[in-house]
Amino acid sequence: MPRDEILRKTKAVSQVLEALCTEHRQTLSSLQQSAAAGDDTTQSPPASDGRISVLTKSLEQLELGVSEAQVCAVPC
């Protein structure tokens, strides 16, 4: 595969990962706001806590992927 094509595809992947990061951040923010609004210390943690944890981990991995894609997309 030609180098230019690899760079083009890497940049495209980076853009998709950035879009996924944005979606994850919005969903995470929404869940955190919902959890904060329904905060009651007498009850067990809401089900959204598990989703928040999963989204946080996924967001970290996506951000790592974006960083790696950006490094790979820099022409030498």
PyMOL commands that set and color helices and strands:
alter all, ss='L'
color gray80, all
select helices_A, chain A and resi 3-37+48-72
alter helices_A, ss='H'
color red, helices_A
deselect
rebuild
show_as cartoon
